[in-house]
Amino acid sequence: MIRIMLSTRLGERRMTQSELARATGIRSQTINEMYHDFSDRVNLDDLDLICEALDCTLSDLLIYEPNEVRRVKEVRRIPKTVSNNRKK
């Protein structure tokens, strides 16, 4: 699962959701959904603005935590068709 760490980053900066909304032009409701980690989808431009405003990187804002139950059942592997040792 992908987690949005906006509440942590705002706390570190001693910045409110309203201040971030004003600084970035992102709707307060959108900021609030990210803050509480309720967002299902996130606009890449919004993430760019937030990273700029908070002087952080995307990896400071988003983290990956493995799911308790795998949701992907099978991944098709692409077979190696050409060997490095093979000569023509």
Helices and strands as residue ranges (DSSP letters): E 2-4, H 6-13, H 17-24, H 28-35, H 44-54, H 58-61, E 62-64
